[in-house]
C-alpha cells in the first residue's frame, strides 16, 4: 500500500445498509495511521480491508453520536490484545469526556495500552509534533462536534539545477541544511539561494454539521476534503432539521475553500444509489468523488489523488 492514502471503512450515516457500514475512515500518512470516527463494526472492516489494527497511532472522534463512536470500544479492545509498542493519541470534544470514558472502560479487561487523550475545548491547534499539526474547529450540529484539519510539516527542497551547477553533493548538502550556508570553491553558498520551501499537504474532515464559517475555514486550500453529504438538495428541509449538509452544500464548501479534491460520505440510507449526490456536487465542484466501503484514495505529492477500490 501507499504511505499516503485514505481508506474508506464505512460511509453510511446513522443507519448502515447492506452495502455501507457505519462510517470509519483510515488515513495512512507519514508512517502513521489515523482513524476517524469509528462506527459500529469498524474492527471487522479492518479485516476486510487487510489493515493491521496496530498500525493505528491516532484516533479522532468528531462527536459522540453512536454512528461516529460505537466502534471505539472494540478498536481499543483489539489494540489492547495486540499490545502495540507506540502510544495511541485520542482526540475528542472535551464536553464528551464522559462518553469517551464509557467507551474506553465499558468492559472488564487489563489495559495494556498507552492512551494519550487530547480533549478539545476551543478552536485552534490541538497538537503538534514532528509529523503533524492537528487543528480542531467546532461545527454546528445537535451536539458539540469538532472538524479536524491535519497538516504535514513544510519541507526544504533543493533546486537540482543550481546544486549541480555549483558542484554541491553528498555531505555538503547536509552541512548546508544544518548550517544554512557553506563555503565551496572559495564562495559562500546560502541555503535560501539553492532551495525552496514546499508547503506541507493538508487533509480535512467535516462530519455532521450545518453550513458554517468554520467548515470553510477548516478546508481552506486542503489537498483532500472528506465531507459529509447526508442528503440531496431535494431534502434540504430534512438536512436543516437534522443539522446536516446536502451534497450541494458540501460542494460549496470545497469551492469556497479552494480544495483540490472533495470526497462525499455519510450517506443517508434513503439513497440506495448515491450517484445522484455525486452528480449534484459535481455541478458545483467537478473534482468530486463518492466514498464507498473499501474505496481507497491515494494522495500523491504534487499530483491529484488516485482512486482505487480494495477487494473485500
Helices and strands as residue ranges (DSSP letters): E 4-10, E 24-29, E 32-36, H 42-48, G 53-55, E 58-60, G 66-68, H 72-82, E 88-93, G 94-96, H 97-104, E 115-120, E 124-128, E 132-138, E 146-152, E 155-158, H 160-166, H 171-179, E 181-184, E 187-190, G 191-193, E 195-198, E 202-206, H 213-219, E 224-228, G 233-235, H 236-242, H 247-257, E 261-265, H 275-282, E 288-290, E 295-298, E 306-309
